[in-house]
Amino acid sequence: MRRDYEGPWIIGKRPRRDGNTAALIRVILQRTADAGIPSEFVSLAGKKILPCTGCELCKEKKWCA
Protein backbone atom coordinates (compact mmCIF):
# COMPACT_ATOMS: atom_id res chain seq x y z
CA MET A 1 0.00 0.00 0.00
CA ARG A 2 1.52 3.29 -1.07
CA ARG A 3 1.10 6.24 1.26
CA ASP A 4 1.04 8.73 -1.62
CA TYR A 5 -1.73 6.88 -3.50
CA GLU A 6 -4.86 9.02 -3.90
CA GLY A 7 -7.23 6.69 -5.74
CA PRO A 8 -9.85 4.48 -4.11
CA TRP A 9 -8.67 1.55 -2.03
CA ILE A 10 -10.53 -1.71 -1.78
CA ILE A 11 -9.64 -3.24 1.56
CA GLY A 12 -10.21 -6.93 2.18
CA LYS A 13 -9.86 -8.83 5.44
CA ARG A 14 -10.81 -12.36 4.55
CA PRO A 15 -8.74 -15.33 5.75
CA ARG A 16 -8.22 -16.79 2.26
CA ARG A 17 -6.22 -14.49 -0.01
CA ASP A 18 -7.57 -16.20 -3.16
CA GLY A 19 -11.11 -17.00 -2.04
CA ASN A 20 -14.46 -15.87 -3.42
CA THR A 21 -14.19 -12.36 -1.96
CA ALA A 22 -10.80 -11.86 -3.61
CA ALA A 23 -12.26 -13.02 -6.94
CA LEU A 24 -15.07 -10.50 -6.62
CA ILE A 25 -12.60 -7.74 -5.74
CA ARG A 26 -10.55 -8.56 -8.86
CA VAL A 27 -13.71 -8.06 -10.98
CA ILE A 28 -14.34 -4.70 -9.29
CA LEU A 29 -10.72 -3.65 -9.86
CA GLN A 30 -10.97 -4.56 -13.55
CA ARG A 31 -14.20 -2.65 -14.00
CA THR A 32 -12.84 0.46 -12.30
CA ALA A 33 -9.72 0.23 -14.48
CA ASP A 34 -11.89 -0.13 -17.60
CA ALA A 35 -13.71 3.05 -16.53
CA GLY A 36 -10.37 4.87 -16.20
CA ILE A 37 -10.45 4.92 -12.41
CA PRO A 38 -7.22 3.63 -10.90
CA SER A 39 -7.78 1.66 -7.73
CA GLU A 40 -5.71 -0.49 -5.43
CA PHE A 41 -6.52 -3.66 -3.49
CA VAL A 42 -5.11 -3.93 0.00
CA SER A 43 -5.36 -7.36 1.60
CA LEU A 44 -5.22 -7.48 5.37
CA ALA A 45 -5.26 -11.30 5.37
CA GLY A 46 -2.59 -12.60 7.70
CA LYS A 47 -1.74 -9.15 9.05
CA LYS A 48 -1.63 -8.46 12.78
CA ILE A 49 -3.73 -5.38 13.42
CA LEU A 50 -3.56 -3.80 16.85
CA PRO A 51 -5.69 -1.01 18.31
CA CYS A 52 -4.43 2.52 18.72
CA THR A 53 -2.34 2.99 21.87
CA GLY A 54 -2.76 6.77 21.95
CA CYS A 55 0.98 7.48 21.63
CA GLU A 56 0.25 10.29 19.11
CA LEU A 57 3.40 9.56 17.08
CA CYS A 58 1.16 9.62 14.02
CA LYS A 59 0.91 13.40 14.43
CA GLU A 60 4.66 13.71 13.94
CA LYS A 61 5.24 10.94 11.40
CA LYS A 62 1.92 11.23 9.53
CA TRP A 63 1.73 7.42 9.81
CA CYS A 64 0.95 5.02 12.61
CA ALA A 65 4.04 3.95 14.52
Secondary structure by P-SEA (a helix, b strand, c coil): cccccccccccccccccccaaaaaaaaaaaaaaaacbbbbbbbcccbbbbccccccccccccccc
